[in-house]
């Protein structure tokens, strides 16, 4: 197999009817490292919306159990990619996602915005730093994949095209990004988590590296001191150089899924999909009175 053979395979598929297969080929074969980084930053930027950042701070999941929350989010989302929406594993993962979100008062607008980040940020990241740009087939397949996920989550008024997703994201951030001290705590905890994956002496450097990859609107919202122009340029050139190096390497022959990421630390002995995530208790850590029909457990057979 040659470097661009899989892209040719993707282009032979139908971008809508074969959306899951295309998305899986793109995320698990062509750009596994890039999708991981892009989705990390996608979720991270949602903290800059104060309503989202404050809720995450109140639950304390991203401040007290940061690694577990990171692991569970990555594993649940990628379970759907690996196994599909109609599989037992995919249905269980979506059920867990819905049970957690329905325990809180989250607006449809916020939910839709988070969904927008999953579509827009990977394309922006890969176009800037990947070994090639994302093809139109891959872009359309991503839209179809996340529109399907959004429908399973009960999100309303989901954008129909990539351009609509991008416009929705940009408008929402322009209207809602703002300073919030609780959101800043969640941001700091996430930066600390990312640094903890490497030797401790590197933590200050890694924090500057991560900040160098953030745009000005995020830095302003969290009130971080922007890295110097030289630092930003060096970091971004280094990430682009990695992409150019990957382009020279043989294509991946086996898929790489989130469960294989070395950043996933919490389940050295494996896990059950039905056990992932949290089970909020009404009245505790931002969880309101239980809503009708919102079950907090899954039977072992689900």
Beta strands, then each sheet from edge to edge (+ up, - down):
end
